[in-house]
């Protein structure tokens, strides 16, 4: 599982900001897939702080955020999730 494998990687050791941003964005997507919305939003936001345009324009990340916003999936459409969606241009 991706979330477990992430524990063996030190993102700070990755050479570039873009790679670190990808790590966090991918980890956020993995959390979203297992239903941990809070961890997903936190991880995606970390990636976004490193490389905003890269993360915001990533179609896989955008899909994950849209799915988390779906009323049938969302357990808590919290402020952080809505803010992230807004920065991506996704209506919340």
C-alpha positions as CSV (number, residue, x, y, z in Angstrom):
1,X,0.0,0.0,0.0
2,X,1.3,3.5,-0.9
3,X,0.7,5.0,2.5
4,X,2.8,2.3,4.2
5,X,5.5,2.6,1.6
6,X,5.7,6.3,2.1
7,X,7.0,5.7,5.6
8,X,10.2,4.4,4.1
9,X,10.9,7.6,2.1
10,X,12.4,10.8,3.5
11,X,10.8,13.5,1.3
12,X,13.4,16.1,2.5
13,X,16.1,13.9,0.9
14,X,14.5,14.3,-2.6
15,X,16.6,16.5,-4.8
16,X,14.1,19.0,-6.1
17,X,11.1,20.9,-4.8
18,X,9.1,19.4,-7.7
19,X,9.9,15.9,-6.7
20,X,9.0,16.6,-3.0
21,X,5.7,18.2,-4.2
22,X,4.9,15.1,-6.3
23,X,5.6,12.9,-3.2
24,X,3.2,14.8,-1.1
25,X,0.6,15.1,-3.9
26,X,0.8,11.3,-4.5
27,X,0.6,10.5,-0.8
28,X,-2.5,12.8,-0.5
29,X,-4.1,10.9,-3.3
30,X,-3.3,7.6,-1.6
31,X,-4.9,8.9,1.7
32,X,-8.0,10.0,-0.3
33,X,-8.3,6.5,-1.8
34,X,-8.5,4.9,1.7
35,X,-10.9,7.6,2.9
36,X,-8.6,9.6,5.2
37,X,-9.7,13.0,4.0
38,X,-7.9,15.0,6.7
39,X,-4.5,13.4,5.9
40,X,-5.2,13.7,2.2
41,X,-5.8,17.4,2.4
42,X,-2.8,18.0,4.6
43,X,-0.5,16.0,2.3
44,X,-1.8,17.7,-0.9
45,X,-1.4,21.1,0.8
46,X,2.2,20.4,1.7
47,X,2.9,19.6,-2.0
48,X,1.0,22.7,-3.0
49,X,3.2,24.9,-0.8
50,X,6.3,23.5,-2.5
51,X,5.1,23.7,-6.1
52,X,1.6,25.3,-6.3
53,X,1.1,25.2,-10.1
54,X,2.4,21.7,-10.4
55,X,0.0,20.3,-7.8
56,X,-3.0,22.5,-8.7
57,X,-2.8,21.5,-12.3
58,X,-2.2,17.8,-11.7
59,X,-5.3,16.1,-13.1
60,X,-5.0,13.1,-10.8
61,X,-4.9,15.4,-7.7
62,X,-7.8,17.5,-9.1
63,X,-9.8,14.3,-9.4
64,X,-9.0,13.2,-5.9
65,X,-10.1,16.6,-4.6
66,X,-13.3,16.5,-6.6
67,X,-14.1,13.1,-5.2
68,X,-13.5,14.2,-1.7
69,X,-16.0,17.0,-2.3
70,X,-18.7,14.7,-3.5
71,X,-21.5,14.6,-0.9
72,X,-21.7,10.8,-1.1
73,X,-18.0,10.5,-0.3
74,X,-17.3,13.5,1.9
75,X,-17.5,12.9,5.6
76,X,-16.6,16.5,6.4
77,X,-16.4,19.1,3.8
78,X,-14.1,21.1,6.0
79,X,-12.7,24.5,5.4
80,X,-9.3,23.2,4.4
81,X,-10.8,21.0,1.7
82,X,-13.0,23.8,0.4
83,X,-10.0,26.2,0.4
84,X,-7.8,23.6,-1.5
85,X,-10.6,23.1,-4.1
86,X,-11.0,26.9,-4.5
87,X,-7.3,27.3,-5.2
88,X,-7.6,24.6,-7.9
89,X,-10.6,26.3,-9.4
90,X,-12.9,23.5,-8.4
91,X,-16.4,24.6,-7.2
92,X,-17.0,23.4,-3.6
